[in-house]
Amino acid sequence: MAPPGFLILGRVLKVTGVRGEVKVACFADSWEPFRNLDRLWLSRPDGSSVPLPLEWSREHGRSVTLKLTGVDSPEAATGLIGCEVAIPREMAPPPPEGVFYHYDILGLRVMEEERLLGTVREIVETPAHDVYVVQGPAGEWMLPATRTHIRRIDLPGKRIEIEAGMDLVNVTSGGEEGAEAV
């Protein structure tokens, strides 16, 4: 697991070359914003983390091949399988307008006007759009991350504002409107 304050970019899946190259499952939609990085941090499952200079990267859809300085054989690369690839948050390029890193969304308060509905504790990626899992007084419920449901994401204010009058808590948590008679 990456240390606090780090943005996880992906996870090493396997060795893919004779010179120590590794294949990484990219957690971003594209590696393009990160292709000019010169250093990556590899975090092992035991919690240790090591910075390694990046020689080159090559994107292949939702995966990327990395060549890291000092990892020069398949045997050396084998020890990296399962490691998270991360960078310090301050090194992350700003996302495009209207796009947010998951790192920024987790922990935000979900508000309907001034009424607290809960806090985003998890993000589920679906083919259509992300879904925020919110923990609130009414229990756990899901908020579709769409413009229809979300009025505004205010990162400095640490809040997500939803449209007033949308009773998402009852509808998505099996409340009265979503309950079936047996």
N, C-alpha and C positions, 0 to 999 in steps of 0.2 A: 504494500500500500504506500502510495506517495505521501511524503510529509505534508503537514498543513501548509497552505500557501502555495501549493504547486498545482498546476493544471495538467491533468493526465491526458496525453495525446493518443495513447494506444497501448497495446500489450504485445510482447514478443511471442510469436506463435511457433516459429521453427527456424532452423538453420537453412539457408537457401543458396549458399555458394561455397566455393572451395577456399575463399580468402576470408571467411568469417562473417559474411553477410547474413543478415537476419530478416525474416519476413515479419512485419508488424501489422496487426489489425488496427486500422486507424479509426479512432472514435469520432473524429470530425468528418463532415461531409466530404472534405477534400484536404489533401496535404499541402496544397498550394500556399496557404498563408504561412506555413512553417518551413518551407523549402530553403529559406535563407538562414536558418539557424546554424550556428557553428558549434553548439554544445547541447547535449541532451542529458537528462538525469535518468538513470535506470534504478528503479526501486524494486528490491527483492521482496518476496513474501514475508521474510523475517523482519522487515522494517528497515533494513539498511539501504542506503542510497548512495550511488556513486555517479559523479559527473564524467561524461566521456565526450571528447571532441567528435564531431560528425564530419566524416570525409565527404560523403555524398548520400543522396537519397533519390529513389525512383518510385514514383507513384504508379499503382496498378489498381484502378477502381477504388475500392474501400480498403485496400492494403497498400503498404509501402515497404520497399526494400531499403534497408539502411546498412551503410558501411561505417563502422565506428573505429576510430583510431585506437590501436592497441589490441583490437580483437581481430587476429590475423589468421585464424584457422577454424575449421568446423568444430574442433574440440573446445576451443575457447568460447565460441559462440553458443555451444550447447548449454553452458552455464547461465546464459541469459534468457533461456526459454521460460516464459511465465512472468518475467519482469515487466512492470509498468514503465512506459516511456513518458517522461514528464518534463516540464520546464517550470521555473519560478513564475508565478502569476504575472509579475511585472514585466516579464519578457514576452508575454502573449501579445500578438498583434490585436488591435481593436477589431471586433467583429463588424460586419457591415451594419448599416442603420437598420434597426428593427430586429436584429438577430442578437441572441444572448448566449454566452457560455452557460452550460449546465451549472458550473461552479457558482455563477452569479445568481441563479434562480433558487437553488437550494437554500432553505432557511428564510425565504421572503414570507412576509405576512400577507395573507389573502384578505382583502377588505371589500366590503360592500358599503360604500360611503364611509362612515366612521365605525362600522360594526366589524369586529374581528371575526372571521370565519375559520381561521386556522393558519397553519404554516406548511409550506411546501417541504416535504421530507424525502421525496423520491421523484424521479422523472422516468416515465415509461415511453420508450420510442415505439411508435406504430408507423405503418407505411403512410398513413394519411397525415399525421401530425403528432407532436409530442403530447403527452398527457401528464399533468402534474398530480401527484398523489399528495393530498392535503390532510393533515391531522388537525382536527378541531374539536370543539366542545360536543358536536353531534357525532363524533367518531371520525373514521377515515372515509374520505370521498375523493372523487376524481374530477379534475378541472381540465377540459380540453384546452390546449394552448392554441386557441384560434382567436382571430379578431372579433368573431361573433360573441365570444364569451368574455374576453379580456379587453377592458377599456384602455388600460395603461399599465406598463411596467415601470416603476419608479425605483431604479437601483439606489440612488442616494438616499431616498426615503425608506428603503428596504421593504417595499410593498408592491403587491399586485392589486390593481383596482379592477373589480368586475362590474359589469353593467348592473345598475340598481334594478331590483325587481326580479332578477333571475334567481329562482330558488334552487340553485345547483346542489346545495347540501342535501335537501330532501330527495330531489330527483335522482341524484347519483349515489346516494347511500342507502337506498331502499326504504326511505321514509314513507309517509302516508301516500304520496302521489305515486311512488314506484312499487308499493306493496300489492301483492296479489292475494285475493281471498282463496282460502283452501277449503 
